[in-house]
């Protein structure tokens, strides 16, 4: 829901299998903005090596969930 909010999309329209760059047209700056937004929103810190492997919406959701469990 937070990802959809940041991208100004309806949460129901956001496919968890969508590729961030190819399907959602996120460039490096937009992706970094999204990651910074999520970091601030959930008060979590992402490791650089974890973020570089994020390709799909599902990857980003899993990364946030994993960090919330720590």
C-alpha positions as CSV (number, residue, x, y, z in Angstrom):
1,X,0.0,0.0,0.0
2,X,2.8,2.4,0.8
3,X,4.5,1.7,-2.5
4,X,1.3,2.4,-4.4
5,X,0.8,5.6,-2.4
6,X,4.3,6.8,-3.2
7,X,3.8,6.0,-6.9
8,X,0.3,7.6,-6.9
9,X,-1.3,4.3,-7.9
10,X,-4.3,2.5,-6.6
11,X,-3.1,-0.4,-4.4
12,X,-5.3,-2.8,-6.4
13,X,-3.6,-1.8,-9.6
14,X,-0.1,-2.5,-8.4
15,X,1.0,-6.0,-9.4
16,X,3.4,-7.5,-6.9
17,X,5.2,-9.3,-9.8
18,X,5.7,-6.0,-11.7
19,X,9.3,-5.1,-12.5
20,X,10.2,-1.8,-11.0
21,X,12.3,-0.5,-13.9
22,X,10.6,-2.2,-16.9
23,X,6.9,-2.2,-15.9
24,X,6.8,0.8,-13.6
25,X,9.3,2.8,-15.5
26,X,11.3,3.7,-12.4
27,X,14.7,5.1,-13.1
28,X,17.6,5.1,-10.6
29,X,16.5,8.4,-9.0
30,X,12.8,7.3,-8.7
31,X,13.8,4.0,-7.2
32,X,16.1,5.7,-4.7
33,X,13.3,8.1,-3.8
34,X,10.9,5.2,-3.2
35,X,13.5,3.3,-1.0
36,X,14.1,6.5,1.0
37,X,10.3,7.0,1.4
38,X,9.9,3.5,2.6
39,X,12.8,3.8,5.0
40,X,11.4,6.9,6.5
41,X,7.8,5.7,6.5
42,X,8.6,2.4,8.4
43,X,11.7,3.8,10.3
44,X,14.0,1.1,8.9
45,X,17.4,1.1,7.3
46,X,18.2,-0.9,4.1
47,X,21.6,-2.4,3.4
48,X,23.0,-1.4,0.0
49,X,23.6,-5.0,-1.0
50,X,20.0,-5.9,-0.2
51,X,18.6,-3.0,-2.3
52,X,20.8,-3.7,-5.3
53,X,18.9,-7.1,-5.7
54,X,15.5,-5.5,-5.8
55,X,13.9,-6.0,-9.2
56,X,10.1,-6.5,-8.6
57,X,7.5,-4.9,-6.3
58,X,7.5,-8.3,-4.4
59,X,11.2,-8.0,-3.7
60,X,10.7,-4.6,-2.2
61,X,7.8,-5.8,-0.1
62,X,9.8,-8.7,1.2
63,X,12.7,-6.4,2.0
64,X,10.5,-4.1,4.0
65,X,8.8,-7.0,5.8
66,X,12.2,-8.6,6.6
67,X,13.5,-5.3,8.1
68,X,10.4,-4.9,10.2
69,X,10.9,-8.3,11.7
70,X,14.4,-7.5,12.8
